[in-house]
């Protein structure tokens, strides 16, 4: 059974800190992995997409890594800002066209 | 360019009724996926359509159905509504079936009374 787990469920940090969000998946036969941001009551905004052949992707202050063999991905946020406060979700696409989301990490960055 | 649009924004129905939700993908995107997001949880995959054909299906009962039209817009239909169907229904579009980033719409908030 494919499962996606995100730890921690919630995180509160002071502004300026660097932080890491974790995503683990049970089946390593993934096609790609995508990180999203969701603001309360809103849809999802894509942050980074990592294909199964890639090890990492970077966009601005965000860096996502992928280790298929260990079934893990991390999202690194540098120099966090209050505007980064949101729920961060990872989603895994498997080769049989099924997408699985984790339950998310709710991030609060305090001014 | 317009992003993914969904209609309606909010909807209130009673148990046993039927509902139709609509999604228009980003221009040029041929793949549309539907998700159900219950409060406090991550989205759950319902369907993916590409070029008007179903390409993926999640673990949802047959009360849920969908279709994609020649202009790549899509409808999600839910019959015999249950209280547990209350959720945010999200639509996502992408250029291709697998390789591309998914872009999400704002969702339709369905409340079943």
Interface residues (C-beta under 8 A of the other chain):
Chain A: X4 X6 X31 X32 X34 X36 X41 X42 X43 X44 X45 X46 X49 X51 X89 X91 X93 X96 X97 X98 X99 X100 X101 X102 X103 X104
Chain B: X4 X33 X35 X40 X41 X42 X43 X44 X45 X48 X55 X56 X57 X58 X88 X90 X92 X97 X98 X99 X100 X101 X102 X103 X104 X105 X106 X107 X109
